[in-house]
């Protein structure tokens, strides 16, 4: 484990202690991001409703690290594989909605979600034919709308 991984692990462990959650922290490199994986018997508490606590934990960790280390540190935190399972679920959901929108010609809005999940949805929609996506709304009510691509007549 290199120095940056050690510093990131240490900061994540310290943050866990501060919020009084027991957990085991592991780090790994994935492209330009350090993945912080946490194993904990208190996973549900650390994830929170729709990943809100996990998003806040990740934000705090990133802010803490960016003050301690030189330059921007790209960190992604996952607890017990939650983000991976959520991404797989969203992928299936979005592909089904895209197929429905493309065949019906009627747009559909997804429930409000975090910025990282909206970004994932937009990336999935880009791979699908006959549909586009856009984010609408403000702050906690921001959601993705999937729309059919209107074919030009003439």
LOGUKOL-200755 format. One record per residue (C-alpha): x, y, z; residue in three letters. Coordinates in steps of 0.001 Angstrom, whole numbers, padded with zeros to 6 digits, always signed. Example, Ala and Ser with C-alpha at 12.3 -4.5 7.8 and 13.67 -1.06 7.14 Angstrom:
2
+012300-004500+007800ala +013670-001060+007140ser 
***
This chain:
154
+000000+000000+000000unk +001510+003340-001015unk +001546+006485+001151unk -001566+008038-000392unk -003573+004846+000112unk -002355+004682+003705unk -003383+008297+004290unk -006788+007714+002682unk -007396+004540+004721unk -006373+006316+007897unk -008664+009286+007176unk -011603+006960+006404unk -011003+004977+009604unk -010827+008211+011620unk -014074+009437+010071unk -015750+006108+010905unk -014635+006490+014540unk -015993+010032+014660unk -019445+008867+013549unk -019151+005851+015858unk -019380+003145+013196unk -017168+000060+013311unk -015765-000979+009965unk -012844-002360+008015unk -011413-000058+005327unk -009708-001294+002164unk -008449+000847-000703unk -007599+000113-004311unk -006850+002139-007417unk -009323+002159-010298unk -008250+004398-013177unk -007747+007878-011650unk -009847+007170-008551unk -009036+005633-005199unk -011830+003242-004286unk -012486+003043-000544unk -014395-000103+000349unk -015844-000424+003827unk -017039-003629+005427unk -019285-003052+008428unk -021996-004768+010433unk -023582-001302+010501unk -023732-001010+006709unk -027378+000096+006613unk -026637+002958+008996unk -023607+004014+006965unk -025478+003824+003649unk -028635+005589+004838unk -031789+006207+002822unk -030988+005919-000903unk -027272+006232-000121unk -027584+009727+001360unk -025353+009017+004374unk -022818+007275+002129unk -022760+010289-000207unk -022220+012613+002781unk -019442+010367+004154unk -017729+010373+000760unk -018030+014161+000502unk -016571+014656+003986unk -013723+012244+003277unk -012907+013952-000025unk -012957+017402+001620unk -010727+016203+004445unk -008255+014591+002046unk -008104+017578-000285unk -007033+019703+002691unk -004403+017159+003816unk -002949+016208+000429unk -001631+018359-002396unk -004067+018697-005278unk -007456+017138-005886unk -007962+013547-004759unk -010612+011511-006543unk -012155+009162-003984unk -015175+006884-004308unk -016560+005187-001175unk -018642+002012-001189unk -020075+000024+001703unk -020638-003714+001352unk -020957-003351-002446unk -023992-001034-002216unk -022933+001270-005064unk -022229-001659-007390unk -025630-003247-006682unk -027362+000122-007081unk -025599+000747-010424unk -026675-002682-011704unk -030258-002020-010603unk -030299+001427-012244unk -028821+000033-015452unk -031603-002519-015811unk -034296-000001-014882unk -033028+002675-017264unk -032661+000248-020188unk -036273-000889-019691unk -037513+002692-019511unk -035506+003628-022632unk -037088+000774-024589unk -040547+001816-023408unk -039957+005494-024253unk -038523+004676-027690unk -041542+002530-028605unk -044286+004663-026974unk -042915+008088-027934unk -043800+009362-024446unk -041201+010728-022038unk -040735+009309-018538unk -039229+010883-015440unk -037222+008906-012904unk -037395+009562-009184unk -035055+012242-007837unk -031518+010941-007282unk -027988+012044-006436unk -025710+013733-008957unk -023550+010611-009311unk -026599+008446-010041unk -027968+010990-012541unk -024579+010973-014293unk -024751+007164-014500unk -028280+007338-015938unk -027191+009862-018592unk -024284+007586-019588unk -026621+004585-019948unk -029124+006596-022000unk -026333+007726-024371unk -025751+004071-025259unk -029422+003511-026141unk -030990+004304-029494unk -033992+006541-030021unk -033831+008353-026673unk -032149+011276-024952unk -032062+012399-021330unk -032001+015634-019396unk -031958+016597-015748unk -034714+018847-014446unk -035603+020281-011052unk -033563+021736-008245unk -031393+020294-005469unk -033007+017258-003765unk -035839+017211-006347unk -033491+017005-009357unk -034397+014088-011591unk -033691+012638-015019unk -036292+012686-017776unk -035884+010232-020643unk -037389+011478-023908unk -037836+010001-027356unk -035744+011479-030145unk -038143+013117-032542unk -037488+012093-036091unk -037484+014925-038622unk -040151+014632-041271unk -039384+015576-044820unk 
***
